[in-house]
Amino acid sequence: MLTEVNATRYVTPLREGGSLPGIVEADNLGTYVMKFTGAGQGRKTLVAEVICGELARRLGLRVPELVTIQLDPVIGLSEPDEEVQDLLKASGGLNLGMDYLPGSIGFDPLAYEVDAAEAGRVVWFDALINNVDRSWRNPNLLVWHGDLWLIDHGATMIWHHNWPTAQASAAKPYNASDHALAAFAPDIASAAAALAPLVTEELLAAVVADVPDEWLAGEPGFDTTDALRRAYAEPLLARAASIHERIVFDAPARTRPSQAPGWLADRLTPRPDRAKSTNDKDGVK
């Protein structure tokens, strides 16, 4: 089970995210990015965050620690933004927290080099969970202490929004053409050989067990939370065996220039084919 903590102070909203997550401090002295049950996407977003985040961790990918956070809405009364206050009022009880990585910076594919092996593992994992939100438009990747970290898995396993069509939806290919790491020649075959055997019934049972019962209760079509947990595990188990054969790389929708300022490019590891053009632009010879 995930560690449970209590929110002690609401620090600030993060307006980059569509669900309006916020930074909170907790009674274990930790600082977390908090995602709320009262947000527009609802509790299924939090279920996806737990299942996919904990699965990634067990497969050896870097994901910030996840915790559940008890929230008393009273801690947000001093927040002047009415939208934030309404969100806090609607989210009393158990919410989700992601360890805040101080000093981390957003991944830029034109400023940071990722080797083919790591790129392959991330693309294969995103294909497994059908992550539609790891494109160059919105990578949902952080660089922290020189390492790549995966965040924000709420837009995954889209079949859980319509369970009657889950089997057909889970059988579809994964289009990685616009994936944030597509340009790094991801080694999908090696990733599949290493990771697919790890995705077992036992592993998935352990992962889905981390989801709090109250986020699963009352799902239409399921008499028990155990039945719903099995429904989450089954498509992932089936996809793990063959999804590497159904990852599609077409031409990306379009390209874009790097958004990284000069100081950021200097701190990150430049891609070899970009180094000269970046230095010329910054006036470095």
Disulfide bonds with the S-S distance in Angstrom:
none
